[in-house]
Amino acid sequence: MELEACGHANCGAIGHDIVCAGVSALLYSLTAYLEGQCEICPSGHLDRTESCGRLYLRTRGLEGEETAFAVVAAGLTLMARAFPEAVSFTPWEATATKKEEE
């Protein structure tokens, strides 16, 4: 599974942006869960790259990864609906289907 998040919400001052805080909480929770699964399942793998305003995650063979990504996708969908001017979310299935068609 794979996730890439980039950009800034720009809905408040740095450190006081509630939209950024909501999205960040979802993404950091997913990251923490996946890192924990790596400890439990050494044959699984997590690639993680993080820089200012960007997070990239890719997993292979981790227990519960699909459910964890689905929960975060539900949260990101709600954030995008509530704050369409600040959050855009493309579900993984749509991205995978688009890549297969190209």
C-alpha positions in Angstrom: 0.0 0.0 0.0 1.1 3.5 -0.6 0.3 7.0 0.5 1.7 10.4 -0.4 0.7 13.6 1.3 2.0 17.0 0.4 1.3 20.7 0.9 0.0 22.9 3.6 -3.6 23.6 4.6 -3.1 27.4 5.0 -6.2 27.6 7.3 -4.4 29.4 10.2 -1.2 30.5 11.6 1.7 28.0 11.8 1.1 25.9 14.9 -2.6 27.0 15.1 -4.0 25.5 11.9 -6.8 23.1 12.9 -7.0 21.5 9.4 -3.3 20.8 9.3 -3.5 19.4 12.8 -6.4 17.1 11.9 -4.7 15.7 8.8 -1.3 15.4 10.6 -3.0 13.5 13.4 -4.4 11.0 10.9 -1.0 10.6 9.1 1.1 10.4 12.2 -1.2 7.8 13.7 -1.0 5.7 10.6 2.8 6.0 10.6 3.0 5.0 14.3 0.8 2.0 13.8 2.8 0.8 10.8 6.1 1.2 12.6 4.7 -0.9 15.4 3.7 -3.6 12.9 7.2 -3.7 11.6 8.5 -4.6 15.0 5.9 -7.4 15.3 6.3 -8.7 11.8 10.0 -8.5 10.8 9.2 -9.9 7.3 7.0 -6.8 6.5 8.5 -3.6 5.3 7.8 0.1 5.6 9.4 2.8 3.5 9.0 6.3 5.0 10.2 9.6 3.7 9.3 12.8 5.5 10.3 16.4 4.8 8.7 19.8 5.3 5.1 19.5 4.0 5.5 16.0 2.6 5.1 12.5 3.8 5.5 9.3 1.7 4.6 5.8 3.1 4.8 2.5 1.3 4.2 -0.9 2.9 4.6 -4.5 2.0 3.5 -7.5 4.1 2.4 -5.8 7.3 -0.4 -7.3 9.3 -3.5 -5.0 9.3 -2.0 -2.5 6.7 -5.1 -2.5 4.6 -7.4 -1.8 7.5 -5.1 0.9 8.8 -5.0 2.6 5.4 -8.8 2.3 5.1 -9.4 4.0 8.5 -7.1 6.9 7.5 -8.7 7.2 4.1 -12.1 7.5 5.8 -10.7 10.3 8.0 -9.1 12.1 5.0 -12.3 11.9 3.1 -14.2 13.6 5.9 -11.5 16.3 6.1 -11.7 16.9 2.4 -15.5 17.2 2.5 -15.4 19.6 5.5 -12.5 21.7 4.2 -12.5 21.4 0.4 -10.5 24.6 0.0 -7.6 23.1 2.0 -7.7 19.3 1.6 -7.8 17.2 -1.5 -7.8 13.4 -1.2 -7.6 10.8 -4.0 -8.3 7.3 -2.7 -5.7 4.7 -3.3 -8.1 2.6 -5.5 -8.6 5.5 -7.8 -4.9 6.1 -8.1 -4.2 2.4 -8.8 -6.9 2.2 -11.4 -5.6 5.3 -13.2 -2.0 3.9 -13.2 -3.2 0.6 -14.7 -5.1 2.4 -17.5 -2.1 4.3 -18.6 
